[in-house]
Amino acid sequence: MNRTPGFPLSRRGLIRTGAGASLAALGLGVGARTASAAVAATKRFDLTQPSYDLFRSKDTHGARVQQSFAFDWENKFLFVATKRSGSTEADGDLCINKMDFDGNYLSYMHLDGFGHGVSFAALPNGSETELWIECAANTKGYGTALAPITYRPNTTLGSPAASAAYRPISGATEYTCSADPVYDRMIVRYHTSGGKRIAVYPLSAFRTGSFGSPLVDFQQPTISGTPQGYALYGSYMYYLTGDAYPGDGTPTGDGNSYLTSIDINTGAVKQGPVLTKAGSTLHHREPEGLAVYRTDGGEVRLFIGFATGLEGDRRSSIFYKKALV
């Protein structure tokens, strides 16, 4: 196994390079908490419409459950984050699995001490992929900053310190993110003393490292259930909740996996929670991750991930919805 030392510099110079340089000096320590501009209204996914299979029960590098997934929409790869075998929840150790769109496993990258893996982005960078992902896990195993990591197959990378990464929201203590490849935006879910909040930035802010004020910034509405992922498409955020089947994971009923859409201009729930029965016959079936992708034919899809399979041999299963209203 190769081990990549240290924390690699991004090709766009996104990582700070001067010893002692601060986020404020880089213009990243902004504290905006209110929207500076409204996002133009778009269509949204109708969560009551049927789901379709991308793939079921595909193997990953490790034996533990997936946490989330993201598409590199230009290089046509899927990246699935799973928990590291042999690590505790508090360690924040992740395995990033590179897969094709048929679910065939291609390679892995280990990220030690990064976080829980609730959500991340896979930004195309020429023929490479730059993962924007939480890092510097706290004692609960959640990332306290965001870092751009160039995917390097079959390597292991230790997390940078939070002070060497990005914290675009002043006072936030935990971060995750997800890309909207259609409208070129990034949604950031972050934690404050007042609870979870949502901010949306132009994708260019992450490509250049110049964040400024978010397009919108709002308190996440109260939605019951175990949070399992989120995604952004246009002017709507999508939120996934639910749990694995109880007991030994044998399918029982329709489960409790729900999808909710939120209007990011108002912060209010637009539709849901709506029960999803996608993959309801699969063993274990724990909802894990949401992502948006537009096909070469122009069809926009909301993808829904599930960790499935037997304990010690968990698999990845991914479905999608495509009806817009």
C-alpha positions in Angstrom: 0.0 0.0 0.0 1.3 3.4 -0.9 1.1 6.2 1.7 0.8 9.8 0.5 2.6 11.9 3.0 1.2 15.2 4.3 -1.5 17.2 2.7 -1.2 17.8 -1.0 -1.4 21.3 -2.6 -4.3 21.8 -4.9 -3.5 22.6 -8.5 -5.6 25.8 -8.1 -3.7 26.9 -5.0 -6.7 26.3 -2.7 -4.7 25.1 0.2 -3.0 27.8 2.2 0.8 27.9 1.5 2.3 30.4 3.9 3.2 29.3 7.4 1.0 31.1 9.9 -1.4 32.4 7.2 -4.9 32.7 8.6 -8.3 32.1 7.0 -9.1 35.8 7.5 -6.0 36.8 5.6 -7.2 34.6 2.7 -10.6 36.2 2.8 -12.3 32.9 4.0 -13.3 33.9 7.5 -16.6 35.5 6.5 -19.4 35.4 9.0 -22.4 35.9 6.8 -25.6 34.4 8.3 -28.2 36.0 6.0 -28.8 35.6 2.3 -27.1 38.2 0.1 -29.2 37.3 -3.0 -32.2 35.1 -3.8 -31.7 32.0 -6.0 -33.9 31.9 -9.1 -36.8 29.5 -8.8 -36.4 26.2 -10.6 -38.3 23.0 -11.1 -38.1 20.3 -8.4 -38.2 16.5 -8.1 -41.6 15.1 -7.4 -40.8 12.8 -4.5 -44.0 10.8 -4.9 -43.0 9.5 -8.3 -41.4 6.0 -8.8 -37.7 5.3 -8.3 -35.5 3.3 -10.7 -32.4 1.2 -10.2 -28.9 2.4 -11.0 -27.4 -0.8 -9.4 -28.0 -3.2 -6.5 -25.7 -4.9 -4.0 -22.4 -3.9 -5.5 -19.2 -4.7 -3.6 -16.8 -2.0 -2.2 -13.2 -2.1 -0.9 -14.2 -2.5 2.7 -16.8 -4.6 4.5 -18.6 -1.7 6.3 -21.6 0.4 5.3 -21.4 3.2 2.8 -22.0 6.7 4.2 -22.5 8.8 1.1 -21.6 9.1 -2.6 -20.8 11.7 -5.2 -20.5 11.9 -9.0 -17.6 13.3 -11.1 -19.9 14.4 -13.9 -17.2 15.0 -16.5 -14.9 12.0 -16.0 -18.0 9.8 -15.5 -17.0 8.1 -12.2 -18.9 7.5 -8.9 -17.2 7.8 -5.5 -18.7 6.0 -2.6 -17.6 6.8 1.0 -17.6 3.9 3.4 -16.4 3.5 7.0 -13.0 2.1 7.4 -12.7 -1.5 8.6 -11.1 -1.7 12.1 -11.9 1.9 13.0 -14.3 3.3 15.5 -17.0 5.9 14.8 -15.0 8.5 16.6 -11.8 7.9 14.5 -13.3 9.5 11.4 -11.5 7.1 9.1 -13.1 6.8 5.6 -12.5 4.6 2.5 -13.4 6.4 -0.7 -14.3 3.8 -3.4 -14.0 4.8 -7.1 -16.6 3.0 -9.2 -18.1 3.1 -12.7 -21.7 3.9 -13.3 -22.5 0.1 -13.4 -21.3 -0.2 -9.8 -18.0 -1.9 -10.7 -15.4 -1.3 -8.0 -12.2 0.3 -9.5 -9.9 1.5 -6.7 -9.9 3.0 -3.2 -8.3 5.8 -1.2 -8.1 5.8 2.6 -8.7 9.1 4.4 -7.6 8.9 8.1 -9.2 11.2 10.7 -11.4 13.1 8.2 -14.9 12.6 9.5 -18.2 10.8 9.3 -18.7 11.0 5.6 -22.3 12.3 5.7 -21.9 14.1 2.3 -19.1 15.2 0.0 -18.5 16.5 -3.5 -16.4 15.1 -6.4 -15.4 18.1 -8.6 -13.8 17.3 -12.0 -10.4 18.8 -12.5 -9.2 17.8 -16.0 -8.7 14.1 -15.9 -8.5 14.1 -12.1 -11.1 14.4 -9.4 -10.9 16.8 -6.5 -12.9 15.6 -3.5 -14.3 18.3 -1.3 -14.8 16.6 2.0 -15.0 17.2 5.7 -11.7 16.9 7.6 -10.1 17.2 11.1 -12.6 15.0 12.8 -13.7 16.0 16.4 -14.0 13.6 19.3 -17.4 12.4 17.9 -15.9 11.6 14.5 -17.4 14.6 12.6 -15.3 16.9 10.4 -14.6 20.4 11.6 -13.5 21.9 8.3 -13.6 21.3 4.5 -10.6 20.2 2.4 -10.0 19.6 -1.3 -8.3 16.3 -1.8 -7.1 15.0 -5.2 -8.2 11.4 -5.5 -5.1 9.2 -5.6 -5.9 5.4 -6.1 -4.7 2.9 -3.5 -3.1 5.5 -1.2 -3.7 6.6 2.4 -3.9 10.2 3.5 -4.0 11.7 7.0 -6.3 14.6 7.6 -5.0 18.1 7.7 -5.6 20.2 10.8 -8.7 22.4 10.7 -6.4 25.5 10.7 -4.9 24.2 7.4 -8.2 23.6 5.7 -11.3 25.7 5.0 -14.0 27.0 7.4 -16.0 29.5 5.3 -18.6 30.1 8.0 -17.4 32.0 11.1 -18.3 30.1 14.3 -19.3 26.8 12.6 -18.0 23.7 14.3 -18.8 21.0 11.8 -19.1 20.9 8.0 -20.2 18.8 5.1 -21.0 19.7 1.5 -22.6 18.5 -1.8 -22.4 19.8 -5.4 -25.2 20.7 -7.8 -23.6 20.0 -11.2 -26.5 21.4 -13.1 -26.6 24.9 -11.6 -22.9 25.0 -10.6 -23.4 25.5 -6.9 -22.3 23.9 -3.6 -24.5 23.4 -0.6 -22.9 23.4 2.8 -24.5 22.0 5.9 -22.8 23.2 9.1 -23.3 23.1 12.8 -23.5 26.1 15.2 -24.6 26.6 18.8 -28.1 27.2 17.4 -28.2 24.0 15.5 -27.8 23.0 11.9 -27.8 25.6 9.1 -27.6 25.5 5.4 -25.5 27.8 3.1 -25.3 27.7 -0.7 -22.4 29.1 -2.7 -21.5 29.4 -6.4 -19.3 26.4 -7.3 -16.7 29.0 -8.4 -16.1 29.9 -4.7 -14.7 26.5 -4.1 -12.7 26.4 -7.3 -11.0 29.8 -6.5 -11.1 29.8 -2.7 -12.9 33.2 -2.6 -16.1 32.5 -0.7 -17.6 35.8 0.2 -21.2 35.8 1.4 -23.4 32.7 0.5 -26.2 33.0 -1.9 -28.6 31.9 0.8 -28.1 30.9 4.4 -30.9 29.5 6.6 -31.7 27.4 9.6 -32.4 23.8 8.6 -36.1 23.1 9.3 -37.0 20.4 11.8 -37.4 17.1 10.1 -37.9 13.9 12.1 -35.9 10.8 11.6 -32.2 9.9 11.4 -30.3 12.3 9.0 -28.7 10.2 6.2 -27.8 12.7 3.5 -28.7 15.7 1.4 -28.3 17.2 -2.0 -29.1 20.4 -4.0 -30.8 20.9 -7.3 -31.6 24.5 -8.4 -33.6 26.2 -5.7 -34.4 23.1 -3.7 -32.5 21.0 -1.2 -33.3 17.3 -0.7 -33.0 15.6 2.6 -32.9 11.9 3.4 -33.8 10.3 6.7 -34.3 6.7 8.0 -32.8 3.6 9.5 -31.8 0.1 8.6 -34.3 -2.7 9.0 -34.3 -3.8 12.7 -32.9 -7.0 14.1 -30.9 -9.1 11.7 -31.8 -6.8 8.7 -34.4 -9.0 7.2 -36.8 -6.8 5.1 -39.9 -5.9 7.1 -42.6 -3.8 5.6 -41.6 -0.6 3.7 -39.0 0.6 6.1 -38.8 4.2 7.3 -36.7 5.9 4.6 -38.1 9.4 3.8 -37.3 12.1 1.4 -38.1 15.8 1.9 -37.6 18.8 -0.3 -36.9 22.3 1.0 -37.2 25.7 -0.7 -33.8 27.3 -0.2 -35.1 30.8 -0.7 -37.5 30.4 2.3 -36.0 27.6 4.3 -39.4 26.0 4.4 -40.4 22.4 3.6 -41.9 22.2 0.1 -42.8 18.4 -0.1 -42.6 15.6 2.3 -41.5 13.7 4.2 -42.4 11.2 1.5 -41.7 7.5 2.1 -39.5 5.8 -0.5 -39.8 2.1 -1.1 -36.8 1.9 -3.4 -34.9 -1.4 -2.8 -37.4 -2.3 -0.1 -36.7 -6.1 -0.5 -32.9 -5.7 0.1 -31.3 -6.9 3.3 -30.4 -4.3 5.9 -31.3 -1.3 3.6 -30.0 1.6 5.5 -30.5 4.9 3.7 -27.1 6.5 3.0 -26.5 9.4 0.8 -28.1 11.6 -1.9 -26.6 13.2 -5.1 -27.7 14.9 -8.3 -26.5 14.1 -11.8 -27.5 15.1 -15.3 -27.1 12.4 -18.0 -25.5 13.1 -21.4 -29.1 13.1 -22.7 -30.0 16.0 -20.4 -32.1 14.0 -17.9 -31.6 15.2 -14.3 -31.8 12.6 -11.6 -31.9 12.6 -7.8 -29.9 9.5 -6.7 -30.7 7.7 -3.4 -28.1 5.4 -1.7 -28.6 2.5 0.6 -26.2 0.3 2.5 -27.4 -3.2 2.0 -26.3 -6.8 2.5 -25.1 -8.9 5.4 -23.0 -7.7 8.3 -19.4 -8.0 7.5 -20.2 -7.9 3.8 -22.1 -4.7 3.3 -22.9 -3.6 -0.3 -23.8 -0.4 -2.1 -27.2 0.0 -3.7 -28.2 3.2 -5.6 -31.6 4.3 -7.1 -32.9 7.5 -8.6 -35.9 9.6 -9.2 -36.3 11.7 -12.4 -39.8 13.3 -12.5 -39.6 17.1 -12.3 -42.5 19.5 -11.6 
